[in-house]
Amino acid sequence: MRDMTIAAVGDILLWRGQIRAARKPGGEGYHFSPVFAPVAPVLRAADLTLGNLETTFSGPRLPFQRRNPRNGFPMFNCPDSLAEALRASGFDILTTANNHCLDGGMAGLRRTLDVLDQAGLSHTGTFRSQAEARRLLIRDVKGLQVGVLAYTYGTNGLTAGPGCAWAVNRIREAKILQDIRRMRRFADLVVVCLHFGREFHLQPSAGQRALVMRLFRHGADVILGAHPHVIQPAESLLVRELDGRLRRKFVIYSLGNFVSARMRGMVRTESGVITLLTVEPGGDGRARVTGVRHVPTWVQRRAAGGRAVYRVLPVREWLKRPGDGVTTTDLATMRRVLQATTAQLHGRAPRPQ
């Protein structure tokens, strides 16, 4: 077995305007690959790349964006070609347990997973059947068995229907601990993805920190957070597990938005990180994270040919060698993003943006 790398990103969330911008000339279909082209080399270079799909592929019967009539929350749907673009850009696994996974109802949930299957993307967190919900997602990566689990705090008041509680993994500690114990029997590394926290808050709550420590003590190795739409701290910790051994663990409470339009007028909602983990086999039969690196990203919106164009840019690289279509204003914004990202990852409150 050799060292391997995992790349992880946060929320993949496309709003109506971003979908409209990806429409092909003539109106025949959508082309999303240019959105991810600047960061695709980073994603493809990793041995395993995963992100949180915070939209659905509910099909043409539903609009791309609408409001939940009961509570006003936005509801999302994307063209199927987004899945193909994500796969071509380097993604291997998409987690689907989040507060928008039932935006298209149970039919939309099932169709989303069908579309991911057709695109060659593995997935976990939501399920089409009770039997599927019992399966564990484990990938062989350079001889290491990497297990991925995913859970969400809720689904914006939507339900899968009577007798279908198994369709969405909820954050229920007893269930998560049970799944970790099952996963530990087969996996060298256990990654737990949690869709939790308060939106737009730069720090996790005491309850989130306590939950993370309990999951670590029971055998989770890596915890990846999403949902706040801003970056939250990343920590590498030595934790004593229930067997008495000290093991190195890694958590990032929120990876931020990988792709999204600006929310609440805040630049920080257009930014995120690609977190790169180096993983090595351990002497006790367990893999361990031995290196962590973050690639800050920013979603650029610019005008080209009379229409809006969106791109996810790797900030450090483009500050050093700006590509086409980057203005002095963009460079100033990216410098602010880099400063804020560094502060947020280390738990320091940046200046308001």
MITORKOL-141069 format. One record per residue (C-alpha): residue number from 1; residue in three letters; z, x, y. Coordinates in steps of 0.25 Angstrom, whole numbers, plus 5000, padded with zeros to 4 digits. Each point is the difference from the previous one (the first is absolute). Layout:
<recs>
    nr   rest      z      x      y
   NUM    ALA      Z      X      Y
...
</recs>
This chain:
<recs>
    nr   rest      z      x      y
     1    MET   5000   5000   5000
     2    ARG   4997   5005   5014
     3    ASP   5004   4996   5014
     4    MET   4994   4988   5006
     5    THR   5000   4993   5013
     6    ILE   5002   4985   5004
     7    ALA   4995   4995   5013
     8    ALA   5006   4987   5006
     9    VAL   4997   4991   5012
    10    GLY   5007   4988   5006
    11    ASP   4994   4986   5004
    12    ILE   4985   4998   4998
    13    LEU   4999   4988   5009
    14    LEU   4987   4996   5007
    15    TRP   5000   4989   5011
    16    ARG   4988   4991   5003
    17    GLY   4994   5009   5011
    18    GLN   5000   5012   4990
    19    ILE   4993   4992   4990
    20    ARG   4990   4995   5010
    21    ALA   4998   5015   5004
    22    ALA   4996   5004   4986
    23    ARG   4989   4989   4999
    24    LYS   4987   5007   4996
    25    PRO   4988   4998   5010
    26    GLY   4993   4987   4998
    27    GLY   5013   4994   4994
    28    GLU   4998   5003   4986
    29    GLY   5013   5004   4994
    30    TYR   5010   5010   5005
    31    HIS   5001   5016   5000
    32    PHE   5014   5005   5000
    33    SER   4998   5014   4996
    34    PRO   4998   5006   5014
    35    VAL   5015   4995   5003
    36    PHE   5005   5010   4990
    37    ALA   4990   5011   5000
    38    PRO   5008   5009   5009
    39    VAL   5012   5000   4991
    40    ALA   4993   4998   4987
    41    PRO   5000   5015   4997
    42    VAL   5015   5000   5000
    43    LEU   5001   4988   4991
    44    ARG   4990   5005   4990
    45    ALA   5006   5014   4999
    46    ALA   5013   4994   4994
    47    ASP   5001   4998   4985
    48    LEU   5006   4986   5002
    49    THR   4998   4992   5013
    50    LEU   5007   4987   5003
    51    GLY   5002   4990   5011
    52    ASN   5006   4986   5003
    53    LEU   4989   4989   5001
    54    GLU   5006   4991   5010
    55    THR   4988   4990   5000
    56    THR   4993   4991   4989
    57    PHE   4986   4999   4994
    58    SER   5001   4985   5000
    59    GLY   4985   4997   5001
    60    PRO   4991   4994   5010
    61    ARG   5007   4986   4999
    62    LEU   5010   5005   5009
    63    PRO   4999   5006   5014
    64    PHE   5003   5015   5002
    65    GLN   5012   4996   5009
    66    ARG   5008   4988   5003
    67    ARG   5014   4995   5003
    68    ASN   5010   4995   4990
    69    PRO   5002   4985   5005
    70    ARG   5015   5000   4996
    71    ASN   5005   5013   5007
    72    GLY   4988   5006   5008
    73    PHE   4999   5013   4992
    74    PRO   4986   5005   4999
    75    MET   4993   4999   4987
    76    PHE   4990   5010   4995
    77    ASN   4987   5001   4992
    78    CYS   4990   5011   4999
    79    PRO   4985   5002   4995
    80    ASP   5000   5005   4986
    81    SER   4992   5012   5004
    82    LEU   5013   5006   5006
    83    ALA   5005   5002   4986
    84    GLU   4988   5008   4997
    85    ALA   5001   5008   5013
    86    LEU   5015   5004   4996
    87    ARG   4996   5005   4987
    88    ALA   4988   5008   5005
    89    SER   5010   5006   5011
    90    GLY   5009   5005   4989
    91    PHE   5010   4989   4996
    92    ASP   5005   4999   4986
    93    ILE   5011   4990   5001
    94    LEU   5003   4989   5009
    95    THR   5014   4993   5001
    96    THR   4999   4985   5002
    97    ALA   5014   4995   5001
    98    ASN   5002   4997   5015
    99    ASN   5002   4988   5009
   100    HIS   4985   4997   5001
   101    CYS   4997   5000   4985
   102    LEU   5000   4985   4999
   103    ASP   4992   4997   5013
   104    GLY   4989   4994   4991
   105    GLY   5009   4993   4991
   106    MET   5001   5003   4985
   107    ALA   4985   4999   4999
   108    GLY   4999   5011   5011
   109    LEU   5010   5009   4993
   110    ARG   4992   4999   4987
   111    ARG   4987   5002   5007
   112    THR   5005   5012   5007
   113    LEU   5004   5007   4987
   114    ASP   4986   4997   4994
   115    VAL   4993   5006   5012
   116    LEU   5009   5013   4999
   117    ASP   4997   5000   4985
   118    GLN   4985   5000   5003
   119    ALA   5001   5011   5010
   120    GLY   5008   5009   4990
   121    LEU   5013   4999   5007
   122    SER   5013   5000   4993
   123    HIS   5011   4990   5005
   124    THR   5014   4996   4999
   125    GLY   5010   4991   5006
   126    THR   4993   4986   4998
   127    PHE   4995   4994   4987
   128    ARG   4990   4990   4995
   129    SER   5009   4997   4987
   130    GLN   5014   5001   4995
   131    ALA   4994   5010   4990
   132    GLU   4994   5009   5011
   133    ALA   5013   5000   5007
   134    ARG   5007   5006   4989
   135    ARG   4990   5012   4999
   136    LEU   5003   5013   5007
   137    LEU   4991   5008   5008
   138    ILE   5000   5014   4995
   139    ARG   4989   5010   5004
   140    ASP   4997   5014   4992
   141    VAL   4998   5010   5012
   142    LYS   4998   5014   4995
   143    GLY   5009   4997   4988
   144    LEU   5011   4994   5008
   145    GLN   5003   4985   4998
   146    VAL   5002   4994   5013
   147    GLY   5006   4986   5000
   148    VAL   4998   4991   5013
   149    LEU   5009   4987   5003
   150    ALA   4998   4991   5012
   151    TYR   5009   4989   5006
   152    THR   5001   4992   5013
   153    TYR   5011   4994   5008
   154    GLY   4992   4986   5001
   155    THR   4987   4993   5001
   156    ASN   5001   4994   5014
   157    GLY   5006   4987   4994
   158    LEU   4988   4998   4990
   159    THR   5002   4998   4985
   160    ALA   4991   5002   4988
   161    GLY   5004   4986   4995
   162    PRO   5009   4994   4989
   163    GLY   5003   5010   4989
   164    CYS   4993   5011   5006
   165    ALA   5011   5009   5006
   166    TRP   4995   5011   4991
   167    ALA   4987   5001   5009
   168    VAL   5006   5008   5011
   169    ASN   5011   5011   4998
   170    ARG   5011   4997   5010
   171    ILE   5011   5010   5004
   172    ARG   5011   4996   4990
   173    GLU   5008   5012   4997
   174    ALA   5003   4996   4986
   175    LYS   4986   4999   4997
   176    ILE   4996   5013   5006
   177    LEU   5010   5007   4993
   178    GLN   4996   4994   4987
   179    ASP   4985   5004   5003
   180    ILE   5004   5014   5003
   181    ARG   5008   5002   4987
   182    ARG   4987   4995   4992
   183    MET   4991   5009   5008
   184    ARG   5009   5012   4998
   185    ARG   4997   4999   4985
   186    PHE   4985   5003   5002
   187    ALA   4999   5007   5014
   188    ASP   5003   5014   5005
   189    LEU   5000   4995   5014
   190    VAL   5004   4986   5005
   191    VAL   4995   4995   5014
   192    VAL   5006   4988   5006
   193    CYS   4992   4993   5011
   194    LEU   5009   4991   5008
   195    HIS   4994   4990   5011
   196    PHE   5013   4999   5008
   197    GLY   5007   5002   5014
   198    ARG   4999   4994   5013
   199    GLU   4986   5000   5007
   200    PHE   4999   5009   5012
   201    HIS   5013   5007   4997
   202    LEU   5000   5015   5000
   203    GLN   5012   5001   4991
   204    PRO   5004   4994   4986
   205    SER   5012   4991   4999
   206    ALA   5013   5005   4993
   207    GLY   4997   4990   4989
   208    GLN   4986   5006   4998
   209    ARG   5006   5014   4999
   210    ALA   5011   4995   4990
   211    LEU   4989   4994   4991
   212    VAL   4992   5012   5000
   213    MET   5012   5009   4996
   214    ARG   5003   4990   4989
   215    LEU   4985   5000   4995
   216    PHE   5001   5016   5000
   217    ARG   5012   5000   4992
   218    HIS   4994   4991   4990
   219    GLY   4988   5009   4998
   220    ALA   4990   4998   5011
   221    ASP   4993   5013   5005
   222    VAL   4992   4996   5012
   223    ILE   5002   4987   5009
   224    LEU   4988   4996   5009
   225    GLY   5003   4990   5011
   226    ALA   4991   4991   5007
   227    HIS   5001   4987   5009
   228    PRO   5006   5005   5014
   229    HIS   4986   5003   5005
   230    VAL   5006   5013   5006
   231    ILE   5004   5013   4994
   232    GLN   5014   5002   4995
   233    PRO   5008   5012   4996
   234    ALA   4996   5008   4987
   235    GLU   5011   5007   4993
   236    SER   5001   5010   4988
   237    LEU   5013   4999   4993
   238    LEU   5008   5005   4989
   239    VAL   5006   4988   4992
   240    ARG   5009   5000   4988
   241    GLU   4995   4991   4990
   242    LEU   5008   4991   4990
   243    ASP   4998   5012   4989
   244    GLY   5008   5009   5010
   245    ARG   4988   5009   5003
   246    LEU   4996   5003   5015
   247    ARG   4985   4997   5002
   248    ARG   4991   5002   5012
   249    LYS   4995   4986   5006
   250    PHE   4991   4996   5011
   251    VAL   5000   4987   5009
   252    ILE   4992   4996   5012
   253    TYR   5005   4987   5005
   254    SER   4987   4996   5006
   255    LEU   4986   5007   5000
   256    GLY   4996   4992   5012
   257    ASN   4986   4993   5001
   258    PHE   4989   5007   4993
   259    VAL   4989   4991   5006
   260    SER   5004   4989   5010
   261    ALA   4996   4995   5014
   262    ARG   5011   5002   5011
   263    MET   5012   4991   4998
   264    ARG   5009   4996   5012
   265    GLY   4993   5009   5009
   266    MET   5006   5012   4993
   267    VAL   4992   5013   4997
   268    ARG   5010   5003   4989
   269    THR   4994   4988   4992
   270    GLU   4987   5007   4999
   271    SER   5006   5012   4994
   272    GLY   5005   5004   4986
   273    VAL   5001   5012   4991
   274    ILE   4993   5005   4987
   275    THR   5012   5005   4993
   276    LEU   4996   5011   4990
   277    LEU   5009   5003   4989
   278    THR   4999   5012   4991
   279    VAL   5006   4997   4986
   280    GLU   5003   5010   4989
   281    PRO   5005   4998   4986
   282    GLY   5015   5003   4998
   283    GLY   5007   5007   4989
   284    ASP   5008   4987   4996
   285    GLY   4987   4992   4997
   286    ARG   5000   4994   5014
   287    ALA   4991   5003   5011
   288    ARG   5005   5003   5014
   289    VAL   4995   5001   5014
   290    THR   4999   5014   5005
   291    GLY   4992   4999   5013
   292    VAL   4998   4989   5011
   293    ARG   4990   5000   5011
   294    HIS   4996   4989   5009
   295    VAL   4986   4998   5007
   296    PRO   5002   4991   5012
   297    THR   4989   4990   5002
   298    TRP   4995   4991   5012
   299    VAL   4991   4988   5000
   300    GLN   4989   5003   5011
   301    ARG   4993   4988   5006
   302    ARG   4988   5004   5008
   303    ALA   4987   4993   5004
   304    ALA   4987   5005   4994
   305    GLY   4986   4992   5001
   306    GLY   5007   4989   5007
   307    ARG   5010   4997   4990
   308    ALA   5014   5004   4996
   309    VAL   5002   5011   4990
   310    TYR   5013   5004   4993
   311    ARG   5003   5013   4993
   312    VAL   5013   5006   4993
   313    LEU   5001   5014   5006
   314    PRO   5008   5011   4995
   315    VAL   5007   5004   5013
   316    ARG   5003   5015   4998
   317    GLU   4986   5003   4995
   318    TRP   4993   4992   5011
   319    LEU   5009   5006   5011
   320    LYS   4996   5014   4996
   321    ARG   4985   4996   4998
   322    PRO   4996   4987   5006
   323    GLY   4989   4993   4994
   324    ASP   4989   4991   5006
   325    GLY   5005   4988   5008
   326    VAL   5014   5005   5004
   327    THR   5003   4999   5015
   328    THR   5010   5007   5008
   329    THR   5009   4987   5000
   330    ASP   4999   5001   4984
   331    LEU   5005   5014   5000
   332    ALA   5011   4997   5009
   333    THR   5004   4988   4991
   334    MET   4999   5009   4988
   335    ARG   5009   5010   5006
   336    ARG   5010   4988   5003
   337    VAL   4999   4995   4985
   338    LEU   5002   5014   4995
   339    GLN   5013   5002   5008
   340    ALA   5005   4986   4996
   341    THR   4996   5001   4985
   342    THR   5008   5014   4999
   343    ALA   5012   4993   5007
   344    GLN   5000   4988   4992
   345    LEU   4999   5007   4987
   346    HIS   5012   5008   5003
   347    GLY   5008   4988   5005
   348    ARG   4999   5003   5015
   349    ALA   4997   4988   5009
   350    PRO   4987   5004   5007
   351    ARG   4997   4995   5014
   352    PRO   4995   4986   5001
   353    GLN   4985   4998   4998
</recs>
